[in-house]
């Protein structure tokens, strides 16, 4: 992952999509470090399950990126199909589906 520049605002440092920094006794700590500390407190089996989920998500994201990179027209086709479905009244607000 590429480094994202941070900026100081009111004594606390903030960084883009990599997460926010918190000031802790003069040291900066990323949100990711907090997650790693929490995962480290879990059993080995729970850690393995979380690692498997993360790897599956990363692999899935990589595969989708590769598909759209190799077939750029595919994204346009999916967008047109979604708009057509919406115009025909075949869609529902996402909040209804997950809310």
N, C-alpha and C positions, 0 to 999 in steps of 0.2 A: 504494500500500500504506500502510495506517495505521501510524503510529509505535507501537511497543510499548515501554512503560516498562521501564527497566533498573533493576537494583538492584546495589549493591556487596556483594560477599561476599568476605571475606578479601583485599581489595585488588584483586580482579579484578571487572569489571562483567559481568553476564550479562543477556541480554535474551531474551524469549519466542521465538516461532516465527521471528522475523526472523534468528535466529542468535546465536551467542555473541560477545561482545567479547573481544579479547585486548589486554593492555596492551603497547604497543610504544613504548619511549622516551617515556613520558609521554602518548602519544596512544592513543586507543581506535580499534580497527580492527574492522569487522564481518567475518563469514565471507564475506559477499557481495563485499566489496572484494578479498579474497584470490582469489576466483574470477575476478573481473574482471581482476585482474593476470595470472592464468594465461592467460585467454583472449586478452588483449592480446598475449601473447608468441607466439601462433599466427599462421599465415599468414592473409591476407585470406579465402581460400577456406574455411579451417577455421572462421574466425570467422563467416562467412556461414552455414555449415552448422549451427553451434551456435545462432545467432540464429534460423534457420528452425525448429529443433526447439523452442526455447523459445516462439516465437510460436505454433506448432502446439499445444503443450501448453496455453498460456494460452487460446487460442481454444476448445479442446476443453473445458477446465474451465468457461469462461464459458457454452458451449452447454449442458452438463449442468446447470449451475446454473439457467439460464433454463428448461430443460425442467421441472425439478422445481418451480421457482417457479410456472410457468404451469399445471402439472398436478400438484398436490401428492399426489393419489391414486396417481400412477404409482409413486412410491417405495414406498408401502405395498403395492401390487400386486407389485412386484418382490421385496420382502421376503417376502411370503407364498409366492410361487412358489419362491424359494430354500429356504425352510423345508420346503415340501412335497417338493422334490427331495431334501433332506437326509434327511427321514423315510423316503423310499422307498429310501434307500441309494444314490442316484445322484450323490453328491458324494464328493470325495476331499480330504484335508487339503492345504492350500496348499503346505506344505513338500514334499509328494510331487511337486507339479507344477513347482515352481521350484527345489527343492533338489537 
